[in-house]
Amino acid sequence: MPGPRPVPPVQPELEDCCRSGCTPCVFDLYEEALERYERALASWEAAGPAGPAPAQPDPLR
């Protein structure tokens, strides 16, 4: 049974970049974190549901 669903990284704001050519830039770090998240999410989804899906409200009610 998989653990909790992975949480995506928070995308930096444009003003988070100092525009001085840092290596790595905050956007580079975000892209790396996003790739790790996507791999973790794929693994989590492949492991199957952790339990029954929450009930969805009936849109006709």
C-alpha positions in Angstrom: 0.0 0.0 0.0 1.5 3.3 -1.0 2.1 6.2 1.4 0.6 9.6 1.0 0.4 11.1 -2.5 3.5 13.1 -3.4 3.2 16.9 -3.2 4.4 19.0 -6.1 7.1 21.5 -5.5 6.2 25.2 -5.3 7.1 27.1 -8.4 9.3 30.1 -7.7 8.0 33.6 -8.6 9.8 35.6 -11.2 11.1 37.9 -8.5 12.8 34.9 -6.7 15.4 34.9 -9.5 18.2 37.4 -8.9 19.1 37.5 -12.6 22.8 37.3 -12.0 23.4 34.0 -13.7 23.6 31.9 -10.6 24.3 28.2 -11.1 22.0 26.6 -10.2 19.2 29.2 -10.6 16.1 28.8 -8.4 14.3 27.8 -11.7 16.9 25.0 -12.3 16.3 23.7 -8.8 12.6 23.9 -9.4 12.9 21.9 -12.6 14.9 19.2 -10.8 12.4 19.0 -8.0 9.5 18.8 -10.5 11.2 15.9 -12.3 11.6 14.1 -8.9 8.0 14.8 -8.1 6.8 13.4 -11.5 8.8 10.2 -11.0 7.5 9.8 -7.4 3.9 10.5 -8.5 4.2 7.9 -11.3 5.6 5.3 -8.8 2.8 6.2 -6.3 0.1 5.8 -9.0 1.6 2.5 -10.2 1.5 1.2 -6.6 -2.2 1.4 -6.6 -4.8 3.2 -4.5 -4.2 3.6 -0.7 -7.8 3.0 -0.1 -11.2 3.8 -1.6 -11.4 7.1 -3.4 -13.2 9.8 -1.6 -16.9 10.1 -2.5 -17.6 12.8 -5.1 -20.7 15.0 -4.6 -23.5 14.3 -7.0 -23.5 17.3 -9.4 -27.3 16.9 -9.9 -28.2 17.4 -6.3 
